Amino acid sequence: MHRAHARAFWALHSGRLIDFMDALLTKAELRRNMLTRLRALPPEYVAEQSACLRKLLHPILKTESPLNVFLYASLPHEVDLLPLIPLYPQHAFYFPRCLPGRRLSFHRVTDARTQLLPGSMGIPTPPSNLPEQPAQQADLIIVPGLAFTVSGHRLGYGGGFYDRLLTACPTVSSLSLALPQQILPAIPIDEHDHPVDRVLTWH
């Protein structure tokens, strides 16, 4: 794909161009902008929005049939998913560890308060001795990110971990939960970027 085509693209809404400057930013510039915006959000606002967004998962997680759910421990500016563990005890929840080669392994966590420990970049991480599940056996992967489009494109943190994961699991359902501030009409995309199936957000 030509570099100019793989980067910024036009996004129209109600017949007019929105956030033209954001659409023209490089990925690195947009990451910096998004981190600044998100880190400025009050913690109580993020907590309130997180509670609303978790409710959007109920139609999926209410089933009594056990699911293998791959998710992540959030940073302060991200949607908090940890309350899902006690809310849906019928499911198995797996959290990522970073491995060499920009790969992820996922390990089952039943008590986030005692089993998640500070890891890379301060992200709460499960120890390697917890039960591991191959990603291909996941029923649902909940994917983090800095920014999203409603069509499923995402801007990650730059490591490519989840692009590799999603590419390796083409039949596994994937979604992201996004704060309203994380939804953009356009983001830069490259050939290796892998979208999620759905983006759930709350207005």
One Martini backbone bead per residue (centre of mass of N, CA, C, O) as a GRO file, in nm:
protein
  203
    1MET     BB    1   0.097   0.035   0.022
    2HIS     BB    2   0.075   0.351   0.005
    3ARG     BB    3   0.166   0.575   0.235
    4ALA     BB    4  -0.063   0.785   0.185
    5HIS     BB    5  -0.292   0.560   0.210
    6ALA     BB    6  -0.197   0.440   0.503
    7ARG     BB    7  -0.282   0.687   0.640
    8ALA     BB    8  -0.453   0.932   0.599
    9PHE     BB    9  -0.812   0.998   0.604
   10TRP     BB   10  -1.121   1.063   0.512
   11ALA     BB   11  -1.389   1.222   0.711
   12LEU     BB   12  -1.742   1.206   0.723
   13HIS     BB   13  -2.000   1.433   0.871
   14SER     BB   14  -2.270   1.574   0.769
   15GLY     BB   15  -2.095   1.683   0.510
   16ARG     BB   16  -1.825   1.711   0.688
   17LEU     BB   17  -1.524   1.789   0.811
   18ILE     BB   18  -1.343   1.611   1.070
   19ASP     BB   19  -1.061   1.641   1.222
   20PHE     BB   20  -0.829   1.706   1.014
   21MET     BB   21  -0.572   1.714   1.187
   22ASP     BB   22  -0.589   1.429   1.302
   23ALA     BB   23  -0.583   1.284   1.019
   24LEU     BB   24  -0.273   1.409   0.963
   25LEU     BB   25  -0.144   1.257   1.169
   26THR     BB   26   0.066   1.078   1.309
   27LYS     BB   27   0.086   0.828   1.521
   28ALA     BB   28   0.274   0.962   1.727
   29GLU     BB   29   0.114   1.225   1.752
   30LEU     BB   30  -0.159   1.099   1.832
   31ARG     BB   31  -0.065   0.961   2.086
   32ARG     BB   32   0.015   1.213   2.238
   33ASN     BB   33  -0.260   1.350   2.227
   34MET     BB   34  -0.427   1.126   2.363
   35LEU     BB   35  -0.274   1.111   2.628
   36THR     BB   36  -0.331   1.400   2.713
   37ARG     BB   37  -0.640   1.382   2.714
   38LEU     BB   38  -0.679   1.131   2.903
   39ARG     BB   39  -0.505   1.231   3.152
   40ALA     BB   40  -0.715   1.482   3.199
   41LEU     BB   41  -0.914   1.303   3.315
   42PRO     BB   42  -1.115   1.243   3.557
   43PRO     BB   43  -1.139   0.971   3.755
   44GLU     BB   44  -1.452   0.984   3.799
   45TYR     BB   45  -1.521   0.977   3.500
   46VAL     BB   46  -1.392   0.708   3.423
   47ALA     BB   47  -1.558   0.541   3.626
   48GLU     BB   48  -1.837   0.610   3.514
   49GLN     BB   49  -1.787   0.512   3.221
   50SER     BB   50  -1.705   0.224   3.290
   51ALA     BB   51  -1.976   0.134   3.406
   52CYS     BB   52  -2.134   0.178   3.143
   53LEU     BB   53  -1.959  -0.006   2.955
   54ARG     BB   54  -1.991  -0.275   3.104
   55LYS     BB   55  -2.298  -0.304   3.037
   56LEU     BB   56  -2.250  -0.367   2.726
   57LEU     BB   57  -2.155  -0.675   2.802
   58HIS     BB   58  -2.402  -0.833   2.909
   59PRO     BB   59  -2.520  -0.976   2.651
   60ILE     BB   60  -2.261  -1.162   2.646
   61LEU     BB   61  -2.210  -1.247   2.972
   62LYS     BB   62  -2.494  -1.375   3.071
   63THR     BB   63  -2.418  -1.637   3.010
   64GLU     BB   64  -2.381  -1.972   3.141
   65SER     BB   65  -2.175  -2.025   2.944
   66PRO     BB   66  -1.859  -2.076   2.935
   67LEU     BB   67  -1.594  -1.836   2.902
   68ASN     BB   68  -1.311  -1.713   2.724
   69VAL     BB   69  -1.169  -1.416   2.853
   70PHE     BB   70  -0.986  -1.161   2.702
   71LEU     BB   71  -0.798  -0.916   2.876
   72TYR     BB   72  -0.728  -0.617   3.080
   73ALA     BB   73  -0.532  -0.402   3.264
   74SER     BB   74  -0.581  -0.090   3.345
   75LEU     BB   75  -0.526   0.222   3.305
   76PRO     BB   76  -0.632   0.523   3.431
   77HIS     BB   77  -0.745   0.603   3.117
   78GLU     BB   78  -0.906   0.340   3.121
   79VAL     BB   79  -1.115   0.094   3.106
   80ASP     BB   80  -1.260  -0.080   3.368
   81LEU     BB   81  -1.257  -0.453   3.401
   82LEU     BB   82  -1.233  -0.596   3.685
   83PRO     BB   83  -1.546  -0.623   3.775
   84LEU     BB   84  -1.610  -0.876   3.593
   85ILE     BB   85  -1.519  -1.115   3.764
   86PRO     BB   86  -1.748  -1.113   3.994
   87LEU     BB   87  -1.999  -1.080   3.796
   88TYR     BB   88  -1.870  -1.346   3.613
   89PRO     BB   89  -1.801  -1.654   3.741
   90GLN     BB   90  -1.854  -1.847   3.481
   91HIS     BB   91  -1.594  -1.723   3.381
   92ALA     BB   92  -1.281  -1.696   3.211
   93PHE     BB   93  -1.001  -1.491   3.297
   94TYR     BB   94  -0.752  -1.330   3.086
   95PHE     BB   95  -0.413  -1.214   3.113
   96PRO     BB   96  -0.137  -1.035   3.011
   97ARG     BB   97   0.192  -1.111   2.881
   98CYS     BB   98   0.505  -1.009   2.799
   99LEU     BB   99   0.700  -1.110   2.524
  100PRO     BB  100   0.915  -1.196   2.322
  101GLY     BB  101   0.842  -1.058   2.009
  102ARG     BB  102   0.572  -0.919   2.071
  103ARG     BB  103   0.418  -1.107   2.275
  104LEU     BB  104   0.141  -1.300   2.415
  105SER     BB  105   0.027  -1.412   2.729
  106PHE     BB  106  -0.241  -1.601   2.896
  107HIS     BB  107  -0.384  -1.566   3.233
  108ARG     BB  108  -0.553  -1.678   3.497
  109VAL     BB  109  -0.794  -1.476   3.683
  110THR     BB  110  -0.973  -1.453   4.010
  111ASP     BB  111  -0.782  -1.223   4.169
  112ALA     BB  112  -0.674  -0.911   4.113
  113ARG     BB  113  -0.556  -0.813   4.390
  114THR     BB  114  -0.343  -1.076   4.416
  115GLN     BB  115  -0.249  -1.155   4.094
  116LEU     BB  116  -0.173  -0.865   4.024
  117LEU     BB  117   0.131  -0.724   3.902
  118PRO     BB  118   0.378  -0.526   3.845
  119GLY     BB  119   0.485  -0.431   3.524
  120SER     BB  120   0.510  -0.321   3.238
  121MET     BB  121   0.460   0.013   3.274
  122GLY     BB  122   0.277  -0.067   3.538
  123ILE     BB  123   0.120  -0.310   3.448
  124PRO     BB  124  -0.093  -0.530   3.540
  125THR     BB  125   0.032  -0.870   3.605
  126PRO     BB  126   0.059  -1.193   3.558
  127PRO     BB  127   0.194  -1.464   3.651
  128SER     BB  128   0.341  -1.744   3.494
  129ASN     BB  129   0.200  -1.969   3.698
  130LEU     BB  130  -0.051  -1.928   3.570
  131PRO     BB  131  -0.287  -2.029   3.382
  132GLU     BB  132  -0.273  -2.110   3.040
  133GLN     BB  133  -0.406  -1.975   2.725
  134PRO     BB  134  -0.472  -2.004   2.416
  135ALA     BB  135  -0.587  -1.772   2.195
  136GLN     BB  136  -0.755  -1.976   2.011
  137GLN     BB  137  -0.949  -2.038   2.284
  138ALA     BB  138  -1.100  -1.795   2.263
  139ASP     BB  139  -1.416  -1.615   2.272
  140LEU     BB  140  -1.288  -1.333   2.380
  141ILE     BB  141  -1.145  -1.012   2.282
  142ILE     BB  142  -1.023  -0.744   2.472
  143VAL     BB  143  -0.913  -0.432   2.339
  144PRO     BB  144  -0.687  -0.202   2.355
  145GLY     BB  145  -0.656   0.171   2.343
  146LEU     BB  146  -0.655   0.513   2.233
  147ALA     BB  147  -0.810   0.476   1.950
  148PHE     BB  148  -1.122   0.499   1.751
  149THR     BB  149  -1.344   0.360   1.532
  150VAL     BB  150  -1.660   0.249   1.452
  151SER     BB  151  -1.528   0.025   1.246
  152GLY     BB  152  -1.246  -0.080   1.431
  153HIS     BB  153  -1.026   0.102   1.435
  154ARG     BB  154  -0.690   0.131   1.582
  155LEU     BB  155  -0.490   0.287   1.842
  156GLY     BB  156  -0.214   0.208   1.982
  157TYR     BB  157   0.111   0.196   2.153
  158GLY     BB  158   0.327   0.050   1.922
  159GLY     BB  159   0.390  -0.275   1.953
  160GLY     BB  160   0.180  -0.492   1.806
  161PHE     BB  161   0.048  -0.715   1.983
  162TYR     BB  162  -0.260  -0.717   1.881
  163ASP     BB  163  -0.213  -0.754   1.584
  164ARG     BB  164  -0.087  -1.034   1.614
  165LEU     BB  165  -0.313  -1.170   1.768
  166LEU     BB  166  -0.548  -1.126   1.562
  167THR     BB  167  -0.408  -1.263   1.323
  168ALA     BB  168  -0.390  -1.549   1.485
  169CYS     BB  169  -0.731  -1.498   1.546
  170PRO     BB  170  -0.969  -1.486   1.311
  171THR     BB  171  -1.223  -1.645   1.479
  172VAL     BB  172  -1.213  -1.441   1.706
  173SER     BB  173  -1.371  -1.240   1.900
  174SER     BB  174  -1.372  -0.873   1.892
  175LEU     BB  175  -1.322  -0.588   2.121
  176SER     BB  176  -1.398  -0.246   2.226
  177LEU     BB  177  -1.368  -0.002   2.479
  178ALA     BB  178  -1.491   0.345   2.466
  179LEU     BB  179  -1.446   0.646   2.515
  180PRO     BB  180  -1.563   0.926   2.376
  181GLN     BB  181  -1.262   1.048   2.339
  182GLN     BB  182  -1.171   0.785   2.149
  183ILE     BB  183  -1.349   0.885   1.920
  184LEU     BB  184  -1.280   0.883   1.572
  185PRO     BB  185  -1.313   0.944   1.231
  186ALA     BB  186  -0.987   0.915   1.217
  187ILE     BB  187  -0.701   0.703   1.143
  188PRO     BB  188  -0.407   0.578   1.114
  189ILE     BB  189  -0.313   0.327   0.866
  190ASP     BB  190  -0.182   0.002   0.820
  191GLU     BB  191  -0.132  -0.307   0.695
  192HIS     BB  192  -0.087  -0.445   0.997
  193ASP     BB  193  -0.351  -0.352   1.087
  194HIS     BB  194  -0.604  -0.466   1.324
  195PRO     BB  195  -0.921  -0.491   1.360
  196VAL     BB  196  -1.208  -0.488   1.522
  197ASP     BB  197  -1.534  -0.593   1.527
  198ARG     BB  198  -1.590  -0.396   1.782
  199VAL     BB  199  -1.725  -0.080   1.916
  200LEU     BB  200  -1.784   0.029   2.243
  201THR     BB  201  -1.997   0.302   2.342
  202TRP     BB  202  -2.064   0.614   2.527
  203HIS     BB  203  -2.300   0.909   2.522
   0.00000   0.00000   0.00000
